[in-house]
Amino acid sequence: MAETPQADVIVLFGGAGDLARRMLLPSLYFLDSDGFLPEGFRLVATARSDMTRGAFLDMVRADLAARPEGLDETVWARFSARVEYVAADATSPEGVAALKPHLEGVRAPIFYLALSPSLYGRVCVALAAAGLASDESRIVLEKPIGRDLESSRVINVSVGAVFDEDRIFRIDHYLGKETVQNLIALRFANTLFEPLWNNLTVDHVQITVAETEGVGERWPYYDEYGALRDMLQNHMLQLLCLVAMEPPADMEPDSVRNEKVKVLRSLRRFTRADAQAASIRGQYTPGVVGGKTAKGYEEERGEPSDIDTFVALRADIDNWRWAGVPFFLRTGKRLPERRTQIAIQFKGVPHSIFGNAAKDDLTPNRLVIDLQPDEDIELLLMNKAPGITQGGIRLQSLPLSLSLLKAYQGPGARRRIAYERLLLDVIVGNSTLFVRRDEVEEAWRWVDGVADAWKEAGLTPKPYAAGSWGPAGAFALIERAGRAWYD
C-alpha cells in the first residue's frame, strides 16, 4: 500500500446543506481551534446555491455563533481565511472543472460527498473527467451506501472505478463517538473483561437506539428506507460488531475491520419463522412526546404507508464465543426518550449463599454503555446494603461509573462532535474507524435477508402511540426468551 500523505485541502460537496452546516463545518472549526488542522490546510465548499464567498462565510459564522460554545474571534479569523466557496453542479465535468483553479498545486485533496448516495457515481465520474481524482486523493462517503445489497454494489463499483479501496472512507459518525472508541479500550486494554466476554458468563446483549423526534419533512427519504435500512443496517450493526468481535492483532485498519467482517458473516440468516417469532415492525401513530402532542407518520406523510419507523429483533451470532447468546436490537422514532445504549447482561451467580433476607435483592451484574444523550459506562455490582438487619445480609445493586462528563470537567472541556475524530483521521489517512466495502455488503446481505423474511411472512408494521416504547410485540419478543428490555 502506498504511503498516505497528509491532506492539504478538503472539498466539501453539499457545503451549504444541513449536514455540512450542523456537523462538518463546526467540526473543522473546532479542529482548527485545537490546532489540529495542518499549516496551509484549506476548505473549498461547493454547492449549487449561487452565493458569494462573503455570503457563505456570513452563514457559517452565524451558525457557529449560535452554538453553545460561542464564537472565538481569533479562531474565526484563522478558520475563515482557509475557506473558499464555489457554486457548481458537482454531477457534471463542466461543474467540477470550476474547482480546478482552487486546487492548483494540491497534492492530496479530500473530496467529501455530503450528498445523496444516488449522486456518488456521477460525482466520481465528473472528478475523473476533470482530472481531479489523483492517486493520492481520497473520498469520503456518507451513509447509507445504497438501500440494499444490489444498489450498494452499484455505488461501490462506480466509486471504485475512480478511487482505490484504500482511498475510500465510508463514514459512520457513530464510530467517532468517544464512548464507542472507549468500548474498544474497555475490552482490549483491561484484563478484567476479556475472560468474561463470552457465552459462559454473558446472558444476553441489548442495543437500543431511541429517538424522540418523528420523521417530519424527511418522509420522502424515510419512506424508501425505514428504520431497518436507515438505522439498523449501519449504526446498530457497527455497534454489534464492536461488542462481538475477536481481539484484533493491532489497531491497524484492516486488523480491526477483518474482525468486524467475521462477526457479520457469523450472523444467523433470518427465516420466515424468525420474522414472525424474533422480530417486530412498528409505525408510530398520534400520541404525546415530551408533554406535547405528536402527529402520526401517516399524518406527516399525508397518505397511508407500510414503512417501519420501529424495529426490534433478535440476532444470533453463530460462532464459538457467542453461540447461544441472543443480541436484542431495537430502534425507533417517536419513543419516550432519546437514548443510544448498549447493555451487556451477565448471568447470575450459580448459587446464593445469602438466604431468604437477600433472595429478592440479588440481581446479575450488568455493564451499561451509554452513547447519548450522555456518554457513560456503568458497571452494576452487588454490594451489602448499609445497616443492621435481622436474618442475614441485605444486598443492593450499585453502579461503578466511568462518566466522561464527570471525569473530564474543567475550563475548556466540551463534548466533541463525533465528526471531529473522523475528519482528523481522513486528513492523516487513518481508515481504522471507517467502513470497508465488504463490511457494507455483508451488513446489507443480512439486512436484505430480514426484509425478505418479512415479505415472505407478510409482516406489516404494527401501530404504536408516539411517546411509547413501540408495539406490544416488542415486549413479547424479548419476554419469549425469558428477558426484559432494560428501561
PEFENHU-V540098 format. One record per residue. N is the residue number from 1. RES is the residue in one letter. PHI is phi in radians with two decimals (999 if undefined). OMEGA is omega in whole degrees, 0 to 359 (NA if undefined). NEAR is the number of other ideal C-beta (glycine too) atoms within 8 Angstrom. Layout:
# PEFENHU-V540098
n = [N:N]
res = [RES:RES]
phi = [PHI:PHI]
omega = [OMEGA:OMEGA]
near = [NEAR:NEAR]
This chain:
# PEFENHU-V540098
n = [1:2:3:4:5:6:7:8:9:10:11:12:13:14:15:16:17:18:19:20:21:22:23:24:25:26:27:28:29:30:31:32:33:34:35:36:37:38:39:40:41:42:43:44:45:46:47:48:49:50:51:52:53:54:55:56:57:58:59:60:61:62:63:64:65:66:67:68:69:70:71:72:73:74:75:76:77:78:79:80:81:82:83:84:85:86:87:88:89:90:91:92:93:94:95:96:97:98:99:100:101:102:103:104:105:106:107:108:109:110:111:112:113:114:115:116:117:118:119:120:121:122:123:124:125:126:127:128:129:130:131:132:133:134:135:136:137:138:139:140:141:142:143:144:145:146:147:148:149:150:151:152:153:154:155:156:157:158:159:160:161:162:163:164:165:166:167:168:169:170:171:172:173:174:175:176:177:178:179:180:181:182:183:184:185:186:187:188:189:190:191:192:193:194:195:196:197:198:199:200:201:202:203:204:205:206:207:208:209:210:211:212:213:214:215:216:217:218:219:220:221:222:223:224:225:226:227:228:229:230:231:232:233:234:235:236:237:238:239:240:241:242:243:244:245:246:247:248:249:250:251:252:253:254:255:256:257:258:259:260:261:262:263:264:265:266:267:268:269:270:271:272:273:274:275:276:277:278:279:280:281:282:283:284:285:286:287:288:289:290:291:292:293:294:295:296:297:298:299:300:301:302:303:304:305:306:307:308:309:310:311:312:313:314:315:316:317:318:319:320:321:322:323:324:325:326:327:328:329:330:331:332:333:334:335:336:337:338:339:340:341:342:343:344:345:346:347:348:349:350:351:352:353:354:355:356:357:358:359:360:361:362:363:364:365:366:367:368:369:370:371:372:373:374:375:376:377:378:379:380:381:382:383:384:385:386:387:388:389:390:391:392:393:394:395:396:397:398:399:400:401:402:403:404:405:406:407:408:409:410:411:412:413:414:415:416:417:418:419:420:421:422:423:424:425:426:427:428:429:430:431:432:433:434:435:436:437:438:439:440:441:442:443:444:445:446:447:448:449:450:451:452:453:454:455:456:457:458:459:460:461:462:463:464:465:466:467:468:469:470:471:472:473:474:475:476:477:478:479:480:481:482:483:484:485:486:487]
res = [M:A:E:T:P:Q:A:D:V:I:V:L:F:G:G:A:G:D:L:A:R:R:M:L:L:P:S:L:Y:F:L:D:S:D:G:F:L:P:E:G:F:R:L:V:A:T:A:R:S:D:M:T:R:G:A:F:L:D:M:V:R:A:D:L:A:A:R:P:E:G:L:D:E:T:V:W:A:R:F:S:A:R:V:E:Y:V:A:A:D:A:T:S:P:E:G:V:A:A:L:K:P:H:L:E:G:V:R:A:P:I:F:Y:L:A:L:S:P:S:L:Y:G:R:V:C:V:A:L:A:A:A:G:L:A:S:D:E:S:R:I:V:L:E:K:P:I:G:R:D:L:E:S:S:R:V:I:N:V:S:V:G:A:V:F:D:E:D:R:I:F:R:I:D:H:Y:L:G:K:E:T:V:Q:N:L:I:A:L:R:F:A:N:T:L:F:E:P:L:W:N:N:L:T:V:D:H:V:Q:I:T:V:A:E:T:E:G:V:G:E:R:W:P:Y:Y:D:E:Y:G:A:L:R:D:M:L:Q:N:H:M:L:Q:L:L:C:L:V:A:M:E:P:P:A:D:M:E:P:D:S:V:R:N:E:K:V:K:V:L:R:S:L:R:R:F:T:R:A:D:A:Q:A:A:S:I:R:G:Q:Y:T:P:G:V:V:G:G:K:T:A:K:G:Y:E:E:E:R:G:E:P:S:D:I:D:T:F:V:A:L:R:A:D:I:D:N:W:R:W:A:G:V:P:F:F:L:R:T:G:K:R:L:P:E:R:R:T:Q:I:A:I:Q:F:K:G:V:P:H:S:I:F:G:N:A:A:K:D:D:L:T:P:N:R:L:V:I:D:L:Q:P:D:E:D:I:E:L:L:L:M:N:K:A:P:G:I:T:Q:G:G:I:R:L:Q:S:L:P:L:S:L:S:L:L:K:A:Y:Q:G:P:G:A:R:R:R:I:A:Y:E:R:L:L:L:D:V:I:V:G:N:S:T:L:F:V:R:R:D:E:V:E:E:A:W:R:W:V:D:G:V:A:D:A:W:K:E:A:G:L:T:P:K:P:Y:A:A:G:S:W:G:P:A:G:A:F:A:L:I:E:R:A:G:R:A:W:Y:D]
phi = [999:-1.19:-1.08:-1.67:-1.31:-1.19:-1.21:-2.06:-2.75:-2.08:-1.76:-1.78:-1.32:1.36:-1.16:-1.85:-1.48:-1.11:-1.08:-1.08:-1.28:-1.44:-2.13:-1.28:-1.14:-1.04:-1.10:-1.15:-1.07:-1.21:-1.08:-1.14:-1.03:-1.57:1.39:-1.62:-1.39:-1.08:-1.04:1.46:-1.13:-2.19:-2.13:-1.94:-1.58:-2.42:-2.81:-1.32:-1.03:-1.49:-2.41:-1.42:-1.04:-1.07:-1.15:-1.13:-1.10:-1.06:-1.14:-1.14:-1.05:-1.10:-1.09:-1.21:-1.13:-1.43:-1.32:-1.03:-1.28:1.32:-2.03:-1.64:-1.08:-1.16:-1.15:-1.06:-1.05:-1.25:-1.18:-1.10:-1.17:-1.43:-1.64:-2.21:-2.37:-2.29:-1.44:-2.80:-1.62:-1.26:-1.60:-2.13:-1.00:-1.16:-1.16:-1.16:-1.04:-1.14:-1.46:-0.98:-1.07:-1.52:-2.05:-1.09:1.35:-1.38:-1.62:-2.34:-1.36:-1.83:-1.90:-1.79:-1.74:-1.53:-2.31:-1.11:-0.99:-1.13:-1.70:-1.01:-1.07:-1.13:-1.15:-1.11:-1.07:-1.14:-1.10:-1.15:-1.12:-1.48:1.31:-1.76:-1.60:-1.50:-1.16:-1.81:-1.36:-2.36:-2.25:-1.97:-2.00:-1.45:-1.30:-1.50:-1.51:1.52:-2.11:-2.87:-1.08:-1.10:-1.19:-1.09:-1.12:-1.07:-1.13:-1.10:-1.16:-1.09:-1.23:-1.16:-1.23:-1.93:-2.09:-1.14:-1.01:-1.28:-1.87:-1.81:-2.00:-1.52:-1.74:-2.22:-1.12:-1.04:-1.27:-1.59:-1.24:-0.99:-1.25:-1.15:-1.17:-1.18:-1.07:-1.11:-1.13:-1.04:-1.28:-1.93:-1.97:-2.32:-1.38:-1.09:-1.59:-0.98:-1.15:-1.75:-1.55:-2.87:-1.31:-1.33:-2.17:-1.60:-1.44:-2.87:-2.25:-2.07:-2.21:-2.14:-2.18:-1.94:-2.22:-1.53:-1.34:-1.63:-1.38:1.06:-1.37:-1.47:-1.07:-1.04:-1.23:-1.16:-1.16:-1.57:-1.86:1.28:-1.12:-1.05:-1.48:-1.41:-1.99:-1.22:-1.11:-1.93:-0.97:-1.26:-1.22:-1.13:-1.12:-1.03:-1.11:-1.18:-1.22:-1.70:-1.21:-1.30:-1.07:-1.29:-1.14:-2.82:-1.70:-1.15:-0.88:-1.25:-1.09:-1.21:-1.24:-1.05:-1.21:-1.17:-1.09:-1.04:-1.12:-1.05:-1.26:-1.58:-1.12:-1.16:-1.21:-1.32:-2.07:-1.04:-1.12:-1.11:-1.00:-1.45:-1.77:-2.17:-2.68:-2.55:-1.89:-2.49:-2.49:-1.31:-1.97:-0.97:-2.97:-2.23:-2.22:1.07:1.41:-2.10:-1.17:-2.29:-1.29:-1.42:-1.08:-1.14:-1.19:-1.15:-1.33:1.68:-2.85:-1.07:-2.64:-1.91:-1.43:-1.64:-1.86:-2.52:-2.44:-2.32:-2.72:-1.81:-2.01:-2.12:-1.88:-1.58:-2.52:-1.15:-1.24:-2.04:-0.98:1.55:-1.73:-1.35:-1.90:-1.77:-2.02:-2.56:-2.64:-2.98:-1.66:0.99:-1.67:-1.15:-2.58:-1.53:-2.73:-2.15:-2.61:-2.04:-2.14:-1.75:-1.64:-1.48:-1.31:-1.31:-1.11:-1.19:-2.72:-1.64:-1.71:-1.68:1.30:-1.15:-1.08:-1.99:-1.11:-1.66:-1.60:-1.29:-2.21:-1.14:-1.17:-2.50:-1.83:-2.02:-1.99:-1.69:-1.75:-2.76:-1.34:-1.91:-1.64:-2.72:-2.20:-2.31:-1.90:-1.56:-2.14:-1.44:-2.49:-1.20:-1.22:-1.07:1.85:-1.91:-2.32:-1.51:1.61:2.13:-1.39:-1.72:-2.05:-2.58:-1.61:-2.21:-1.62:-1.73:-1.97:-2.00:-1.20:-1.17:-1.14:-1.39:-1.34:-2.12:-1.72:2.38:-1.02:1.45:-1.24:-2.67:-1.47:-1.29:-1.32:-1.00:-1.16:-1.05:-1.02:-1.25:-1.11:-1.10:-1.12:-1.13:-1.05:-1.58:1.49:-1.72:-1.77:-0.98:-1.61:-1.99:-1.77:-1.43:-0.98:-1.20:-1.09:-1.01:-1.25:-1.15:-1.12:-1.13:-1.05:-1.22:-1.14:-1.04:-1.13:-1.12:-1.09:-1.15:-1.15:-1.04:-1.11:-1.12:-1.50:1.14:-1.41:-1.90:-1.13:-1.59:-1.26:-2.50:-1.23:-0.96:1.69:-1.80:-1.64:1.72:-1.11:-1.02:-1.07:-1.16:-1.33:-1.14:-0.99:-1.42:-1.20:-1.08:-1.61:1.34:-2.18:-2.49:-1.10:-1.52:-1.94]
omega = [180:178:179:181:174:183:180:177:172:176:186:175:188:188:178:183:186:181:180:185:183:191:192:180:174:179:178:177:181:174:176:180:182:176:183:179:182:176:179:180:183:176:175:178:179:178:179:181:182:178:179:175:180:179:179:179:177:179:181:179:179:179:181:181:181:180:181:182:182:184:175:186:180:179:181:179:180:182:183:178:179:195:171:179:179:175:185:173:187:184:180:177:180:179:180:180:178:179:188:180:181:183:179:178:181:181:188:180:170:174:183:184:174:187:173:179:179:181:187:182:181:179:179:177:180:178:179:181:180:178:183:182:181:179:183:177:178:185:180:182:174:175:359:176:183:177:174:184:183:181:176:179:179:179:181:178:181:180:181:177:183:184:174:184:182:176:181:182:177:192:168:190:177:182:176:181:183:185:176:177:178:175:177:179:181:183:193:175:181:177:185:191:189:179:182:190:184:185:176:185:180:180:177:180:175:174:183:170:184:179:179:183:176:180:178:184:178:186:178:175:187:180:178:187:184:184:182:184:183:187:188:185:184:186:189:178:174:178:177:181:181:176:193:188:174:177:176:181:179:181:174:185:185:178:180:186:175:181:178:179:178:178:181:180:180:179:180:181:181:174:177:179:178:181:183:186:189:177:177:174:179:175:186:176:181:181:182:178:180:179:180:178:182:178:172:182:181:177:177:183:180:178:182:179:178:180:180:172:178:175:170:179:175:176:178:180:184:171:187:184:192:180:179:179:179:172:180:182:174:178:180:174:176:175:189:182:176:184:167:192:171:178:176:182:178:178:179:176:184:181:178:179:192:173:187:184:184:187:179:183:189:179:181:177:180:174:184:181:180:179:177:9:176:180:186:171:188:177:181:182:176:184:175:176:180:176:181:178:174:173:175:183:171:183:173:180:180:182:163:189:171:183:178:181:181:185:185:175:177:181:177:180:178:178:183:170:183:182:180:179:185:177:178:178:177:182:182:175:179:186:184:185:178:190:181:184:182:173:181:185:176:178:179:181:180:181:175:177:176:181:179:179:176:182:181:181:182:184:180:181:175:180:170:182:174:183:177:180:175:181:178:180:179:178:179:181:184:179:177:178:179:178:178:177:178:178:NA]
near = [3:5:3:10:8:8:15:11:13:15:12:14:13:11:13:11:10:5:10:14:12:8:11:14:14:12:12:13:12:12:12:13:9:6:5:7:9:8:3:5:12:11:11:14:14:14:11:6:6:4:9:6:8:6:8:14:11:8:11:12:11:8:12:12:8:5:9:3:5:6:9:7:6:6:11:12:8:9:12:10:6:10:13:9:13:10:10:11:7:12:8:8:9:7:11:15:8:11:14:10:6:10:12:6:4:8:6:13:14:14:14:12:13:12:12:4:12:4:11:13:10:8:15:15:11:14:12:10:8:11:6:13:10:7:5:9:13:16:15:12:13:9:9:10:10:14:8:11:10:7:9:14:10:10:13:12:8:12:14:11:6:11:12:7:8:7:9:13:12:13:12:11:10:13:13:13:12:9:13:13:12:11:12:9:9:11:11:9:5:9:5:5:10:10:5:10:9:8:9:5:8:14:9:11:15:14:15:13:11:14:10:10:6:12:10:7:4:7:11:6:7:12:10:7:10:12:13:14:12:10:11:15:12:13:10:13:13:13:12:14:13:11:12:11:12:6:8:12:5:5:6:9:10:7:11:12:12:9:13:13:12:11:14:13:7:10:11:8:6:12:7:8:6:11:15:9:8:9:17:14:13:18:17:17:11:9:13:10:11:6:4:6:6:13:9:12:16:11:8:12:10:5:5:4:9:6:10:11:16:20:17:16:13:13:11:10:14:8:9:4:10:14:9:4:12:10:16:17:15:16:14:16:12:14:14:8:6:7:11:9:12:12:13:11:12:12:6:8:6:3:4:8:4:11:9:6:12:13:9:4:12:11:8:9:8:12:12:14:14:13:11:9:4:7:12:13:13:13:10:12:9:10:8:7:10:3:5:2:9:3:6:9:9:11:12:9:9:8:8:8:8:9:11:11:10:7:7:7:6:5:3:4:6:5:4:8:9:11:12:12:12:14:13:10:14:14:14:9:11:7:10:10:10:13:11:13:10:7:13:14:12:11:12:13:9:13:14:10:10:13:11:9:15:11:8:8:9:5:10:6:11:11:9:14:10:15:11:9:10:12:10:6:10:15:10:9:16:13:9:7:10:4:11:6:12:10:3]
